[in-house]
Amino acid sequence: MTVTIKDFYADWCGPCKTQDPILEDLEEDYGDRVTFEKIDVDENEDVANEYQVRSIPTVVVEDDDGVVERFVGVTQRDQLEDALEEAGA
């Protein structure tokens, strides 16, 4: 089972800068079980459109079956951990 967190962000996005340390902390604990991807929406418009990202930060948790959970706005660690556990991480 593959579990992935996709972090949709932009360099100019203030709330994205608030989200970064939460995801970095999570990656320290889950990095061996979860793949973390940072996706700059300005450089990867096609991927952002594919995932229907309309606001940032958006964090998408996926497993082999697809999207498990989607978070829009700054998301706290406990909510992300719950989604990771639901995804099987």
All heavy atoms as an XYZ file, in Angstrom:
708
protein
N       0.855     -1.184      0.000
C       0.000      0.000      0.000
C       0.894      1.238      0.000
O       1.793      1.371      0.817
C      -0.895     -0.016      1.240
C      -1.674      1.257      1.476
S      -3.197      1.502      0.571
C      -4.147      0.053      0.948
N       0.629      2.111     -0.934
C       1.355      3.365     -1.032
C       0.478      4.495     -0.516
O      -0.676      4.628     -0.935
C       1.735      3.663     -2.499
O       2.501      2.571     -3.001
C       2.534      4.938     -2.606
N       1.001      5.276      0.414
C       0.288      6.446      0.933
C       1.109      7.682      0.574
O       2.322      7.706      0.771
C       0.076      6.357      2.454
C      -0.624      7.591      2.980
C      -0.708      5.099      2.811
N       0.426      8.685      0.041
C       1.092      9.903     -0.418
C       0.375     11.130      0.122
O      -0.856     11.153      0.182
C       1.085      9.978     -1.964
O       1.670      8.796     -2.492
C       1.850     11.184     -2.470
N       1.155     12.126      0.528
C       0.616     13.444      0.850
C       1.090     14.390     -0.244
O       2.296     14.508     -0.485
C       1.089     13.952      2.221
C       0.334     13.260      3.336
C       0.904     15.466      2.332
C       0.596     13.813      4.715
N       0.147     15.019     -0.912
C       0.464     16.028     -1.923
C       0.147     17.393     -1.317
O      -0.987     17.655     -0.931
C      -0.357     15.802     -3.191
C      -0.028     14.500     -3.893
C      -0.793     14.387     -5.188
C      -0.602     13.061     -5.882
N       0.726     12.680     -6.192
N       1.168     18.223     -1.220
C       1.056     19.566     -0.647
C       1.059     20.571     -1.791
O       2.096     20.816     -2.394
C       2.223     19.797      0.315
C       2.327     21.229      0.803
O       1.301     21.940      0.813
O       3.439     21.630      1.187
N      -0.111     21.130     -2.102
C      -0.224     22.141     -3.148
C       0.005     23.508     -2.510
O      -0.689     23.871     -1.558
C      -1.608     22.073     -3.803
C      -1.810     20.825     -4.605
C      -2.327     19.682     -4.019
C      -1.471     20.786     -5.945
C      -2.522     18.528     -4.757
C      -1.656     19.630     -6.700
C      -2.180     18.494     -6.100
N       0.971     24.259     -3.044
C       1.397     25.517     -2.435
C       1.892     26.483     -3.502
O       2.002     26.135     -4.678
C       2.516     25.257     -1.422
C       3.848     25.032     -2.105
C       4.784     26.068     -2.197
C       4.154     23.822     -2.708
C       5.993     25.884     -2.852
C       5.350     23.631     -3.370
C       6.263     24.663     -3.441
O       7.454     24.485     -4.103
N       2.221     27.695     -3.073
C       2.925     28.672     -3.909
C       3.856     29.458     -2.998
O       3.577     29.633     -1.808
C       1.947     29.611     -4.603
N       4.965     29.915     -3.555
C       5.959     30.647     -2.761
C       5.389     31.930     -2.156
O       5.809     32.351     -1.088
C       7.188     30.980     -3.606
C       8.013     29.743     -3.931
O       7.961     28.761     -3.163
O       8.705     29.761     -4.971
N       4.434     32.545     -2.838
C       3.869     33.820     -2.387
C       2.733     33.647     -1.370
O       2.207     34.618     -0.856
C       3.347     34.619     -3.589
C       2.485     33.792     -4.503
C       2.892     33.184     -5.660
C       1.104     33.476     -4.351
N       1.834     32.501     -6.236
C       0.724     32.672     -5.450
C       0.137     33.787     -3.392
C      -0.562     32.166     -5.613
C      -1.147     33.287     -3.558
C      -1.492     32.490     -4.660
N       2.374     32.420     -1.054
C       1.211     32.114     -0.204
C       1.597     32.122      1.282
O       2.336     31.260      1.743
C       0.656     30.753     -0.616
S      -0.569     30.057      0.495
N       1.078     33.099      2.028
C       1.364     33.196      3.463
C       0.906     31.985      4.256
O       1.682     31.423      5.045
N      -0.360     31.542      4.109
C      -0.808     30.361      4.853
C       0.002     29.095      4.518
O       0.165     28.224      5.372
C      -2.275     30.204      4.433
C      -2.700     31.587      4.061
C      -1.480     32.214      3.433
N       0.537     29.028      3.298
C       1.373     27.880      2.933
C       2.625     27.829      3.798
O       3.092     26.756      4.172
C       1.758     27.945      1.457
S       0.362     27.865      0.319
N       3.156     28.995      4.132
C       4.339     29.063      4.990
C       4.009     28.596      6.412
O       4.870     28.081      7.117
C       4.915     30.467      4.991
C       5.461     30.877      3.615
C       6.031     32.265      3.622
C       6.403     32.821      2.277
N       6.723     31.949      1.211
N       2.759     28.763      6.825
C       2.314     28.254      8.120
C       2.163     26.738      8.064
O       2.441     26.042      9.044
C       0.968     28.906      8.514
O       1.141     30.319      8.549
C       0.485     28.418      9.862
N       1.722     26.223      6.928
C       1.515     24.776      6.763
C       2.834     24.016      6.686
O       2.925     22.877      7.160
C       0.702     24.519      5.486
C       0.308     23.060      5.270
C      -0.748     22.611      6.243
O      -1.861     23.092      6.218
N      -0.383     21.695      7.121
N       3.876     24.633      6.120
C       5.153     23.950      5.900
C       5.728     23.262      7.130
O       6.064     22.080      7.065
C       6.192     24.912      5.310
C       5.986     25.147      3.827
O       5.249     24.370      3.179
O       6.570     26.117      3.308
N       5.875     23.955      8.273
C       6.496     23.266      9.421
C       5.660     22.106      9.941
O       6.214     21.127     10.461
C       6.648     24.364     10.477
C       5.937     25.562      9.974
C       5.635     25.364      8.536
N       4.346     22.171      9.783
C       3.480     21.065     10.213
C       3.781     19.835      9.361
O       3.952     18.724      9.880
C       1.993     21.474     10.111
C       1.700     22.624     11.074
C       1.080     20.274     10.379
C       0.353     23.314     10.872
N       3.882     20.031      8.049
C       4.170     18.912      7.152
C       5.600     18.401      7.323
O       5.846     17.194      7.261
C       3.914     19.322      5.702
C       2.444     19.525      5.355
C       2.300     20.149      3.982
C       1.670     18.222      5.431
N       6.544     19.311      7.557
C       7.931     18.892      7.776
C       8.043     18.031      9.032
O       8.753     17.025      9.037
C       8.835     20.115      7.872
C       9.022     20.821      6.541
C       9.651     22.209      6.674
O      10.022     22.604      7.799
O       9.754     22.895      5.639
N       7.337     18.414     10.078
C       7.329     17.649     11.321
C       6.707     16.269     11.091
O       7.212     15.251     11.567
C       6.560     18.435     12.387
C       6.661     17.812     13.761
O       7.775     17.402     14.153
O       5.616     17.732     14.449
N       5.626     16.249     10.340
C       4.948     14.987     10.024
C       5.856     14.081      9.197
O       5.907     12.867      9.418
C       3.667     15.304      9.252
C       2.521     14.324      9.306
C       2.056     14.094     10.739
C       1.369     14.834      8.468
N       6.594     14.672      8.274
C       7.496     13.883      7.427
C       8.607     13.231      8.248
O       9.034     12.115      7.941
C       8.084     14.754      6.321
C       8.885     13.964      5.313
C       9.287     14.777      4.094
O       9.054     16.008      4.066
O       9.843     14.170      3.172
N       9.059     13.899      9.291
C      10.082     13.302     10.165
C       9.573     12.012     10.788
O      10.327     11.059     10.953
C      10.495     14.287     11.255
C      11.370     15.411     10.766
C      11.777     16.356     11.883
O      11.755     15.944     13.065
O      12.117     17.511     11.575
N       8.294     11.974     11.153
C       7.728     10.808     11.824
C       7.190      9.755     10.860
O       7.166      8.576     11.190
C       6.613     11.244     12.781
C       7.137     12.078     13.940
O       8.333     11.938     14.283
O       6.368     12.872     14.499
N       6.719     10.164      9.687
C       6.072      9.241      8.752
C       6.859      9.035      7.460
O       6.396      8.322      6.572
C       4.672      9.762      8.376
C       3.635      9.609      9.461
C       3.503     10.555     10.461
C       2.774      8.523      9.464
C       2.549     10.432     11.446
C       1.810      8.382     10.453
C       1.700      9.333     11.434
O       0.741      9.195     12.411
N       8.020      9.646      7.343
C       8.780      9.618      6.100
C       9.107      8.242      5.578
O       9.271      8.050      4.374
N       9.188      7.237      6.462
C       9.491      5.882      6.015
C       8.248      5.143      5.527
O       8.353      4.110      4.880
C      10.168      5.095      7.142
C       9.325      5.015      8.402
O       8.488      5.909      8.629
O       9.515      4.056      9.180
N       7.044      5.689      5.812
C       5.791      5.015      5.430
C       4.953      5.814      4.446
O       4.019      5.286      3.856
C       4.930      4.768      6.677
C       5.561      3.804      7.657
C       4.729      3.701      8.896
N       5.076      4.842      9.759
C       4.369      5.240     10.787
N       3.249      4.645     11.083
N       4.766      6.257     11.512
N       5.276      7.102      4.286
C       4.462      7.993      3.463
C       5.378      8.770      2.518
O       6.448      9.212      2.911
C       3.679      8.990      4.361
C       2.890      9.984      3.527
C       2.762      8.242      5.322
N       4.927      8.940      1.283
C       5.641      9.762      0.314
C       5.086     11.181      0.385
O       3.871     11.373      0.317
C       5.454      9.207     -1.112
O       5.938      7.862     -1.143
C       6.202     10.054     -2.128
N       5.951     12.148      0.561
C       5.551     13.553      0.647
C       5.945     14.259     -0.643
O       7.103     14.188     -1.058
C       6.223     14.237      1.848
C       5.670     13.816      3.173
C       6.015     12.600      3.736
C       4.775     14.628      3.852
C       5.484     12.200      4.957
C       4.246     14.249      5.069
C       4.599     13.034      5.622
N       4.966     14.924     -1.279
C       5.217     15.652     -2.515
C       4.790     17.105     -2.344
O       3.665     17.366     -1.935
C       4.421     15.044     -3.672
C       4.799     13.631     -4.014
C       3.959     13.071     -5.145
O       3.228     13.848     -5.816
O       4.018     11.856     -5.352
N       5.683     18.030     -2.670
C       5.357     19.460     -2.690
C       5.106     19.850     -4.134
O       5.957     19.605     -4.989
C       6.482     20.299     -2.097
C       6.603     20.169     -0.594
C       7.628     21.106     -0.016
C       7.249     22.545     -0.057
N       6.131     22.987      0.743
N       3.943     20.424     -4.404
C       3.565     20.763     -5.771
C       3.274     22.256     -5.840
O       2.285     22.733     -5.282
C       2.339     19.945     -6.208
C       2.674     18.449     -6.120
C       1.910     20.347     -7.618
C       1.477     17.541     -6.195
N       4.161     22.985     -6.513
C       3.998     24.423     -6.706
C       2.922     24.630     -7.770
O       3.106     24.228     -8.922
C       5.328     25.038     -7.140
C       5.280     26.548     -7.248
O       4.218     27.096     -7.613
O       6.308     27.183     -6.986
N       1.801     25.245     -7.391
C       0.677     25.389     -8.322
C       1.011     26.310     -9.493
O       0.409     26.184    -10.560
C      -0.608     25.873     -7.606
C      -1.067     24.838     -6.593
C      -0.423     27.225     -6.958
N       1.950     27.226     -9.312
C       2.337     28.112    -10.408
C       3.147     27.370    -11.467
O       3.067     27.678    -12.653
C       3.142     29.306     -9.887
C       2.293     30.245     -9.042
O       1.082     30.349     -9.305
O       2.850     30.876     -8.126
N       3.921     26.391    -11.052
C       4.768     25.641    -11.976
C       4.105     24.360    -12.477
O       4.564     23.759    -13.448
C       6.093     25.290    -11.297
C       6.930     26.507    -10.966
C       8.218     26.155    -10.252
O       8.524     24.959    -10.097
O       8.922     27.096     -9.844
N       3.050     23.922    -11.799
C       2.390     22.650    -12.133
C       0.882     22.833    -12.230
O       0.117     22.141    -11.555
C       2.720     21.599    -11.069
C       4.197     21.315    -11.002
O       4.744     20.624    -11.844
N       4.861     21.880    -10.001
N       0.471     23.758    -13.079
C      -0.958     24.058    -13.217
C      -1.767     22.835    -13.637
O      -2.904     22.659    -13.196
C      -1.171     25.185    -14.222
C      -0.724     26.536    -13.722
C      -0.968     27.628    -14.755
O      -1.962     27.532    -15.496
O      -0.164     28.568    -14.803
N      -1.173     21.987    -14.484
C      -1.892     20.809    -14.948
C      -2.222     19.855    -13.799
O      -3.331     19.328    -13.717
C      -1.106     20.089    -16.043
C       0.312     19.726    -15.623
O       0.881     20.404    -14.738
O       0.870     18.767    -16.195
N      -1.278     19.655    -12.890
C      -1.510     18.779    -11.736
C      -2.530     19.420    -10.798
O      -3.436     18.748    -10.304
C      -0.193     18.474    -10.992
C      -0.443     17.595     -9.774
C       0.809     17.829    -11.926
N      -2.401     20.729    -10.572
C      -3.362     21.432     -9.721
C      -4.765     21.327    -10.303
O      -5.738     21.105     -9.560
C      -2.951     22.890     -9.546
N      -4.890     21.454    -11.607
C      -6.193     21.324    -12.252
C      -6.728     19.900    -12.154
O      -7.922     19.690    -11.930
C      -6.131     21.763    -13.716
C      -6.024     23.254    -13.856
O      -6.469     24.015    -13.000
N      -5.407     23.703    -14.945
N      -5.852     18.925    -12.319
C      -6.253     17.524    -12.213
C      -6.861     17.241    -10.841
O      -7.839     16.499    -10.725
C      -5.042     16.622    -12.458
C      -5.314     15.152    -12.308
C      -4.048     14.318    -12.438
O      -3.059     14.796    -13.035
O      -4.053     13.189    -11.927
N      -6.285     17.838     -9.808
C      -6.771     17.641     -8.441
C      -7.794     18.700     -8.034
O      -8.187     18.759     -6.879
C      -5.591     17.621     -7.459
C      -4.870     16.306     -7.467
C      -3.861     16.052     -8.379
C      -5.213     15.307     -6.562
C      -3.207     14.834     -8.406
C      -4.562     14.091     -6.574
C      -3.561     13.850     -7.497
O      -2.924     12.636     -7.517
N      -8.199     19.529     -8.969
C      -9.210     20.570     -8.755
C      -8.873     21.470     -7.576
O      -9.715     21.777     -6.731
C     -10.594     19.941     -8.585
C     -11.017     19.156     -9.803
C     -12.347     18.458     -9.644
O     -12.878     18.352     -8.555
N     -12.878     17.982    -10.753
N      -7.607     21.888     -7.519
C      -7.145     22.782     -6.465
C      -7.563     24.201     -6.834
O      -7.176     24.725     -7.865
C      -5.615     22.693     -6.292
C      -5.112     23.742     -5.312
C      -5.228     21.294     -5.846
N      -8.385     24.810     -5.972
C      -8.876     26.165     -6.205
C      -8.359     27.154     -5.166
O      -8.392     28.358     -5.384
C     -10.411     26.179     -6.204
C     -11.036     25.276     -7.231
C     -10.762     25.781     -8.638
N     -11.243     24.839     -9.639
C     -10.466     24.100    -10.416
N      -9.160     24.186    -10.314
N     -10.974     23.283    -11.301
N      -7.904     26.645     -4.029
C      -7.341     27.474     -2.960
C      -6.115     26.757     -2.422
O      -6.043     25.526     -2.438
C      -8.350     27.656     -1.823
O      -9.497     28.314     -2.274
N      -5.176     27.549     -1.926
C      -3.987     26.957     -1.318
C      -3.786     27.556      0.070
O      -4.226     28.687      0.303
C      -2.735     27.143     -2.206
C      -2.560     28.599     -2.599
C      -2.803     26.239     -3.410
C      -1.277     28.868     -3.369
N      -3.177     26.804      0.972
C      -2.683     25.457      0.773
C      -3.821     24.434      0.664
O      -4.857     24.569      1.326
C      -1.850     25.192      2.018
C      -2.452     26.065      3.082
C      -2.951     27.285      2.346
N      -3.599     23.435     -0.173
C      -4.458     22.252     -0.235
C      -3.554     21.059     -0.019
O      -2.497     20.944     -0.653
C      -5.176     22.137     -1.594
O      -6.111     23.202     -1.723
C      -5.910     20.815     -1.723
N      -3.962     20.174      0.879
C      -3.211     18.950      1.149
C      -4.123     17.777      0.808
O      -5.250     17.696      1.298
C      -2.757     18.877      2.629
C      -2.054     17.560      2.911
C      -1.852     20.052      2.965
N      -3.619     16.882     -0.033
C      -4.381     15.715     -0.456
C      -3.662     14.470      0.059
O      -2.463     14.304     -0.166
C      -4.501     15.658     -1.995
C      -5.204     14.389     -2.438
C      -5.235     16.890     -2.515
N      -4.409     13.608      0.750
C      -3.883     12.329      1.224
C      -4.455     11.245      0.309
O      -5.673     11.168      0.124
C      -4.279     12.060      2.692
C      -3.761     10.705      3.144
C      -3.759     13.169      3.604
N      -3.561     10.454     -0.281
C      -3.965      9.403     -1.211
C      -3.431      8.046     -0.772
O      -2.365      7.970     -0.159
C      -3.387      9.656     -2.604
C      -3.988     10.774     -3.367
C      -3.397     10.878     -4.756
O      -2.163     10.812     -4.905
O      -4.187     11.035     -5.686
N      -4.177      7.003     -1.144
C      -3.660      5.650     -1.046
C      -3.767      5.026     -2.435
O      -4.045      5.732     -3.415
C      -4.376      4.835      0.033
C      -5.857      4.612     -0.249
O      -6.314      4.876     -1.392
O      -6.566      4.164      0.659
N      -3.579      3.729     -2.544
C      -3.604      3.074     -3.854
C      -4.955      3.200     -4.554
O      -5.037      3.086     -5.777
C      -3.224      1.598     -3.721
C      -1.769      1.412     -3.323
O      -0.958      2.325     -3.578
O      -1.443      0.361     -2.742
N      -6.018      3.408     -3.802
C      -7.362      3.509     -4.369
C      -7.734      4.932     -4.774
O      -8.787      5.143     -5.364
C      -8.395      2.972     -3.379
C      -8.192      1.491     -3.094
O      -7.781      0.760     -4.021
O      -8.425      1.062     -1.950
N      -6.926      5.916     -4.402
C      -7.211      7.299     -4.756
C      -7.220      8.212     -3.545
O      -6.611      7.905     -2.513
N      -7.939      9.319     -3.663
C      -7.956     10.344     -2.615
C      -8.710      9.830     -1.395
O      -9.861      9.410     -1.490
C      -8.596     11.652     -3.138
C      -8.725     12.671     -2.009
C      -7.774     12.228     -4.279
N      -8.048      9.879     -0.245
C      -8.654      9.490      1.028
C      -9.258     10.716      1.695
O     -10.374     10.677      2.225
C      -7.609      8.840      1.967
C      -8.179      8.585      3.349
C      -7.071      7.571      1.340
N      -8.512     11.825      1.658
C      -8.954     13.053      2.324
C      -8.310     14.240      1.632
O      -7.202     14.146      1.101
C      -8.524     13.013      3.788
C      -9.101     14.090      4.648
C     -10.401     13.708      5.318
O     -10.552     12.546      5.730
O     -11.260     14.596      5.440
N      -9.047     15.350      1.649
C      -8.561     16.610      1.072
C      -8.780     17.696      2.120
O      -9.853     17.799      2.691
C      -9.354     16.916     -0.196
C      -9.184     18.324     -0.711
C     -10.176     18.607     -1.829
N      -9.949     17.743     -2.967
C      -9.168     18.050     -3.999
N      -8.575     19.221     -4.051
N      -8.982     17.218     -4.993
N      -7.736     18.493      2.328
C      -7.806     19.591      3.283
C      -7.490     20.897      2.555
O      -6.512     20.968      1.820
C      -6.794     19.399      4.414
C      -6.971     18.127      5.189
C      -6.221     17.006      4.890
C      -7.905     18.053      6.214
C      -6.379     15.825      5.598
C      -8.070     16.881      6.931
C      -7.317     15.760      6.624
N      -8.314     21.911      2.770
C      -8.090     23.218      2.172
C      -7.864     24.203      3.312
O      -8.648     24.247      4.265
C      -9.290     23.652      1.307
C      -9.044     25.041      0.731
C      -9.533     22.644      0.196
N      -6.789     24.982      3.216
C      -6.416     25.883      4.299
C      -5.408     25.197      5.203
O      -5.078     24.021      5.025
N      -4.907     25.935      6.165
C      -3.913     25.381      7.089
C      -4.568     24.264      7.897
O      -5.623     24.449      8.488
C      -3.349     26.476      8.024
C      -2.395     25.869      9.035
C      -2.655     27.557      7.204
N      -3.937     23.096      7.870
C      -4.478     21.905      8.520
C      -3.529     21.469      9.623
O      -2.312     21.391      9.416
C      -4.646     20.776      7.495
O      -5.444     21.264      6.408
C      -5.320     19.577      8.118
N      -4.091     21.179     10.784
C      -3.283     20.800     11.942
C      -2.829     19.351     11.843
O      -3.431     18.517     11.163
C      -4.059     21.039     13.233
C      -4.415     22.500     13.452
C      -3.203     23.420     13.413
O      -2.169     23.133     14.009
N      -3.324     24.513     12.672
N      -1.781     19.046     12.550
C      -1.146     17.732     12.510
C      -2.109     16.605     12.857
O      -2.115     15.566     12.201
C       0.052     17.722     13.458
C       0.773     16.396     13.459
C       1.872     16.317     14.509
N       2.355     14.964     14.593
C       3.539     14.564     14.175
N       4.382     15.436     13.662
N       3.899     13.304     14.281
N      -2.937     16.780     13.882
C      -3.811     15.680     14.303
C      -4.805     15.287     13.211
O      -5.099     14.110     13.021
C      -4.512     15.991     15.627
C      -5.351     17.247     15.599
O      -5.113     18.121     14.746
O      -6.252     17.369     16.445
N      -5.299     16.263     12.451
C      -6.207     15.959     11.349
C      -5.480     15.188     10.246
O      -6.029     14.243      9.675
C      -6.787     17.246     10.760
C      -7.721     17.979     11.696
C      -8.144     19.305     11.083
O      -7.357     20.233     11.032
N      -9.371     19.365     10.617
N      -4.252     15.590      9.967
C      -3.457     14.899      8.951
C      -3.112     13.483      9.402
O      -3.175     12.546      8.610
C      -2.192     15.698      8.634
C      -2.425     17.045      7.961
C      -1.170     17.885      7.991
C      -2.923     16.859      6.537
N      -2.789     13.307     10.660
C      -2.481     11.976     11.191
C      -3.690     11.058     11.083
O      -3.547      9.887     10.736
C      -2.022     12.069     12.644
C      -0.605     12.545     12.795
C      -0.147     12.597     14.235
O      -0.910     13.044     15.108
O       0.990     12.164     14.485
N      -4.874     11.572     11.388
C      -6.101     10.771     11.270
C      -6.284     10.297      9.832
O      -6.627      9.138      9.587
C      -7.323     11.572     11.725
C      -7.359     11.813     13.227
O      -6.600     11.150     13.966
O      -8.145     12.686     13.659
N      -6.062     11.188      8.867
C      -6.197     10.825      7.456
C      -5.140      9.793      7.043
O      -5.431      8.861      6.283
C      -6.114     12.065      6.578
N      -3.911      9.950      7.564
C      -2.857      8.990      7.244
C      -3.201      7.614      7.789
O      -2.983      6.591      7.118
C      -1.510      9.468      7.791
C      -0.894     10.658      7.065
C       0.364     11.125      7.800
C      -0.580     10.316      5.619
N      -3.736      7.567      8.986
C      -4.121      6.267      9.564
C      -5.262      5.641      8.759
O      -5.260      4.440      8.506
C      -4.516      6.446     11.031
C      -3.309      6.720     11.912
C      -3.661      6.900     13.378
O      -4.697      6.363     13.812
O      -2.904      7.589     14.074
N      -6.223      6.474      8.336
C      -7.323      5.973      7.511
C      -6.796      5.406      6.189
O      -7.325      4.426      5.662
C      -8.305      7.102      7.235
C      -9.536      6.671      6.468
C     -10.496      7.821      6.216
O     -10.501      8.817      6.986
O     -11.233      7.737      5.230
N      -5.729      5.999      5.677
C      -5.121      5.556      4.425
C      -4.228      4.324      4.609
O      -3.759      3.751      3.632
C      -4.325      6.695      3.797
N      -3.962      3.967      5.854
C      -3.154      2.780      6.115
C      -1.689      3.028      6.369
O      -0.883      2.105      6.310
N      -1.314      4.263      6.673
C       0.098      4.577      6.923
C       0.526      4.112      8.302
O      -0.240      4.051      9.216
C       0.337      6.072      6.807
